[in-house]
Amino acid sequence: MEVKELKTKVKVTFPDESEIFMAEEFLSLFGGVTFAGKELETDMGNVSSMDTVFLQIALSLFKTAKDAGSKISVKSCESFDKLLSLYGLHIQDAVGGN
């Protein structure tokens, strides 16, 4: 898992096991990150399992970035896609159409 704040973007890489036991550690990586004027680039490409806690984290991350006016790009994974489908969401719903 990784969160990198660069000049023009914030890069977030979700952990392979995006499960509840990893949530606190993952969230601690966001301290002081600013989205204003930056693109949010999320990478879930290596995620092998994801539970609803990480779905909530991802949706909150997208909302925070969208509220800051950020463009959002997502490299998705099967686990995330399945959770979105389970709740009747589409990736464009999740990222706000960006």
C-alpha positions as CSV (number, residue, x, y, z in Angstrom):
1,M,0.0,0.0,0.0
2,E,1.2,3.4,-0.8
3,V,0.1,7.1,-0.9
4,K,2.4,9.5,-2.7
5,E,1.6,13.2,-2.9
6,L,3.3,14.8,-5.9
7,K,3.1,18.3,-7.4
8,T,0.3,17.5,-9.8
9,K,-1.2,14.3,-8.5
10,V,-1.9,12.1,-5.5
11,K,-1.1,8.4,-6.3
12,V,-2.8,5.8,-4.2
13,T,-2.0,2.1,-4.5
14,F,-4.4,-0.2,-2.7
15,P,-2.9,-3.2,-0.9
16,D,-3.1,-6.7,-2.3
17,E,-5.3,-7.8,0.6
18,S,-7.7,-4.8,1.0
19,E,-9.3,-6.3,4.1
20,I,-10.5,-4.7,7.4
21,F,-7.3,-5.6,9.3
22,M,-5.3,-3.3,6.9
23,A,-7.7,-0.4,7.0
24,E,-6.3,1.6,10.0
25,E,-2.7,1.3,8.6
26,F,-3.9,2.4,5.1
27,L,-5.9,5.4,6.4
28,S,-2.9,6.6,8.5
29,L,-1.0,7.2,5.2
30,F,-3.4,10.0,4.3
31,G,-2.3,12.4,7.1
32,G,-1.7,15.8,5.6
33,V,-2.5,14.9,1.9
34,T,-4.1,17.7,0.0
35,F,-6.2,17.0,-3.2
36,A,-6.8,20.6,-4.3
37,G,-5.6,21.2,-7.8
38,K,-4.3,17.7,-8.1
39,E,-5.4,14.6,-10.0
40,L,-6.2,11.5,-7.9
41,E,-4.7,8.4,-9.5
42,T,-5.8,5.1,-7.8
43,D,-4.3,1.8,-8.6
44,M,-6.1,-1.4,-7.5
45,G,-4.6,-3.5,-10.1
46,N,-2.9,-5.9,-7.7
47,V,-5.7,-6.3,-5.3
48,S,-6.7,-10.0,-4.9
49,S,-9.3,-9.5,-2.2
50,M,-11.3,-6.5,-1.1
51,D,-14.0,-6.2,1.6
52,T,-16.7,-3.5,2.1
53,V,-14.5,-1.5,4.4
54,F,-12.1,-0.8,1.5
55,L,-15.1,-0.1,-0.8
56,Q,-16.1,2.6,1.7
57,I,-12.6,3.9,1.9
58,A,-12.4,4.1,-1.9
59,L,-15.7,5.9,-2.2
60,S,-14.8,8.3,0.5
61,L,-11.4,9.0,-1.2
62,F,-13.2,9.6,-4.5
63,K,-15.7,12.0,-2.8
64,T,-13.0,13.9,-1.1
65,A,-11.0,14.3,-4.3
66,K,-14.1,15.3,-6.3
67,D,-15.1,17.9,-3.7
68,A,-11.6,19.3,-4.0
69,G,-12.1,19.6,-7.8
70,S,-9.7,16.8,-8.7
71,K,-9.8,14.6,-11.8
72,I,-10.0,11.0,-10.8
73,S,-8.5,8.0,-12.6
74,V,-8.9,4.4,-11.5
75,K,-7.0,1.2,-12.4
76,S,-9.7,-1.2,-11.2
77,C,-9.6,-4.8,-10.2
78,E,-12.1,-7.7,-10.2
79,S,-12.7,-7.4,-6.4
80,F,-13.6,-3.7,-6.6
81,D,-15.8,-4.3,-9.6
82,K,-17.7,-7.1,-7.9
83,L,-18.3,-4.9,-4.8
84,L,-19.6,-2.1,-6.9
85,S,-21.9,-4.5,-8.7
86,L,-23.1,-6.0,-5.4
87,Y,-24.3,-2.5,-4.4
88,G,-25.6,-1.6,-7.9
89,L,-22.9,1.0,-8.6
90,H,-20.9,1.6,-11.7
91,I,-17.3,2.9,-11.7
92,Q,-18.5,6.3,-13.2
93,D,-21.0,6.6,-10.3
94,A,-18.1,6.0,-7.9
95,V,-15.8,8.6,-9.4
96,G,-18.4,11.1,-10.2
97,G,-18.2,10.8,-14.0
98,N,-14.6,12.0,-14.2
